[in-house]
Amino acid sequence: MLNTDFYTDDYFMKEALKEAQKAYDKDEVPVGAVVVCNKQIISRAHNLTETLNDATAHAEMQAITAASNFLGAKYLKDCTLYVTVEPCVMCASATYWAQIGKIIYGTNDDKRGYSVFNKNILHPKTKIKSGILKENCSDLITSFFYNIRK
């Protein structure tokens, strides 16, 4: 039997951080995401906007598409999206249409996060939790932008 005590929010956020590191290593804005259903990761993704030359290729968008393909369903009501940085308005809207059950993110995005613009953009049944491994998530993105600007 699977020991589900091992699979905590910290565990899944560490997996999202691994994805963010992949983005960092590709000179992409280091955001990573995983979608979890029944304590199993069903999709993993990281930002690919530079690689694909596509402004919509955010980690969350990639993860939602992969999760929907995995489940063969457009609604992800029983899924949790773990993402290292607060989703932007585009990604928050995508979670609305996918009816994501829960969003857990690491650090806030005080410039482009959905909550800066409209906290009600999420599906009304979606639960939110933030601050999981906040320092780790924040440090990675801060380091990325520091290195770009130096």
Sequence and secondary structure as in RCSB ss.txt:
>XXXX:A:sequence
MLNTDFYTDDYFMKEALKEAQKAYDKDEVPVGAVVVCNKQIISRAHNLTETLNDATAHAEMQAITAASNFLGAKY
LKDCTLYVTVEPCVMCASATYWAQIGKIIYGTNDDKRGYSVFNKNILHPKTKIKSGILKENCSDLITSFFYNIRK
>XXXX:A:secstr
   GGG  HHHHHHHHHHHHHHHHHTTS   EEEEEETTEEEEEEE  HHHHT TT  HHHHHHHHHHHHHT S 
 TTEEEEEEE  BHHHHHHHHHHT SEEEEEE  TTTBHHHH GGGS TT EEEE TTHHHHHHHHHHHHHHHH 
